[in-house]
Amino acid sequence: MIAEGLVIFSCLNHAGCSETSSHYYSLHPEVREMVELNEKRIKKYVGPMFIETAGPLLFVAAGGTGTIRLHKYFSLQFDRQSGILSFKKDY
């Protein structure tokens, strides 16, 4: 109960929201399972192609940064002002 309150407080004050929510997410496996189950349900309902293309576009429209995977190694990261083509290969 206290941990949830800290996450809510930090996100409402725009101070450390990503850090506290990431930490809470990593410490509570039941939350991870619930999120993964909901993601699978959404992908099954609307399709993975819609999620991978419309999701980032909606995020950019809300003022964030979206990333669309173009190929196995190439992706396009963009916001309202610019776009970046990136190459990433893990070893």
Secondary structure as GFF3:
##gff-version 3
##sequence-region A 1 91
A	DSSP	alpha_helix	2	12	.	.	.	ID=ss1
A	DSSP	alpha_helix	17	27	.	.	.	ID=ss2
A	DSSP	alpha_helix	29	46	.	.	.	ID=ss3
A	DSSP	alpha_helix	48	61	.	.	.	ID=ss4
A	DSSP	beta_strand	66	69	.	.	.	ID=ss5
A	DSSP	beta_strand	74	78	.	.	.	ID=ss6
A	DSSP	beta_strand	83	87	.	.	.	ID=ss7
###
